């Protein structure tokens, strides 16, 4: 593990300064551990976004059910 490995969360979260992106991407291409972790973090992010979107689409328990067709 080196200093670039510690930058992975900041890169994924968009908090790594732009001037460090090129060096970090080069590291990511050569570090298998970071590549695996990067993949895992992206999957977790995608799943979180999907769950959030689904939760926003789900009617709340306090809402009345839709009226039946006449």
C-alpha angles and dihedrals in degrees: 000000000000138000092282091058090061090054095063098094091048090049093050092046092049091244098114109104113252092241089066097048097088094051092045093050090051089052092047090055092054104036112078093191092055091044091056093044091047090053091049093049092049091050091049090049092050093047090049092051092048092049091049092049091049091049090053090053095049113093114238119252090246094061118099115245116256116274115260120250113272 
